[in-house]
Each structure stands twice: as C-alpha cells, then as structure tokens.
C-alpha cells in the first residue's frame, strides 16, 4: 500500500511539478526549427497535417462545449479536414464551433506557451497526449486515425521515456510550431478567396450565420494568430 501511494505521489510530482527552463539557445533553435517546417512550401505540405489536427480538434471540442453532438472527424492526406456535429444549424453554439478552427492552433500555442513559462513542461506533453487520445475516438477515416496515432504516440514516448532536456526541446518546438504555423492558414485562405475559391470556408460559413462579411472574420483569424504569436513568443523567450 505504501509503495502504491509512493508511486502515485511520484507520478503526481512528475506530471504536475515544474521543470527547469531550457537554455536560451534551445529556445532559439526550436524557433528556427518551427520556421524551417512552416515556411518552405514543400515541407509545409507535410507539417500542415499537425495544424489540421489542431484545427479540426478545435471545431470538435467547441462543438462539445457548446452542447452540440459531435458525430465524427475526418483528416485527409491533402491536409484538409472535416468535423461533423449535430444541433441547431444556427445560434451561438454553431457560430463558436465554426470560428474555432482557424483560431484553435494559435490559441493552443498560446496556452502551451503559458504552461512552458510556468515550467510545466511534462504537464503540457501529457495534456496534449490526452487531447489526442480523446480526438482519436472521434476519427472516422483510416488516414486520420493513422495521423493522430503517430502524433499521439510521439508525445507519449517523449513524455514517458525522454529526459528533461529532450522533453523541453520537444515541447518548445511544438509550441513554436503551433504559434508560427497557426499564422499561415489564414493567409492561405485569404489568397484562395481572392482567387474566387474556398466558397464554403469557415469564414464564409460564419458570414452566412452572422451576416457579418467574411473579410471581417478573416481579420479576426489574422488578429488571433498574430497576437498569439507575439504574446506566446514573449513568454517563450523569457527564459
């Protein structure tokens, strides 16, 4: 009994305790790594899958929090995704659910930056793993399931087996990627709409729901992502 209690206490301290901040060079190096997988187009076509997971996860989580019935999430190899939920086709719940996609990655990055600034590196990794496991239950296609399993497995292995320095580098790289990578999709959507495409985008759906021009919703997506990058970046660099 004493050994069980001791093990639980040790696990609690490991997850909810604080870890030392990494050196500044690690923080800078992980920022460079995030830029390296976000800026080049060919690399972004692959790394964008992680942003899509956060995007669709944002839709799904918000649907549940607003009382809608989440029926499934699909992730596709072209980095697009689809989240389906049941409920009123209008109203605040539907609006918040539609708005959560483009804002989810940068806001997750901002929340992650807050945890890292407080020294909760392991807690961030475990929370991310838990969210990915919960999302896996709602995935409805093979590619989506494979993507989430690989991503969640990576988080689990790092959080359970890696040492403090590796955990810190991985956590900072992930948060930088969410902050930096969370900026690009809104610009891509703006470019598609300028060419007459993406007529059923989140911004256009929100425009139909609220009678507010889609351009203003795009402005909101830009504002959230850029403000999250600035605020989260300041927290990460204060080591």
CORJO-V572869 format. One record per pair of residues at least 6 apart in sequence whose C-alpha atoms are under 6 Angstrom apart, sorted by the first residue. I is the first residue (numbers start at 1). J is the second residue. Records with the same first field share a line. If there is no record, write none. Layout:
BEGIN
I: J / J
END
This chain:
BEGIN
15: 122 / 123
16: 123
18: 119 / 120
19: 119
30: 173
31: 176
34: 176 / 177
37: 43 / 44
38: 44 / 181
49: 79
54: 105
55: 101 / 102 / 104
56: 101
58: 100 / 101 / 104
59: 97 / 100 / 101
62: 97
63: 97
66: 93
68: 86 / 87
69: 85 / 86
70: 85
71: 84 / 85
72: 83 / 84 / 138 / 139 / 140
73: 82 / 83 / 138 / 139 / 140
74: 81 / 82 / 139 / 140 / 141 / 144
75: 81 / 144
98: 202
105: 178 / 182
106: 178 / 179 / 182 / 225 / 228
109: 175 / 178 / 179
110: 228 / 232
112: 175
113: 232 / 236
117: 235
125: 159
129: 152 / 155
132: 152
139: 145
179: 229
182: 225
183: 225
203: 214 / 217
204: 214
207: 213 / 214
END
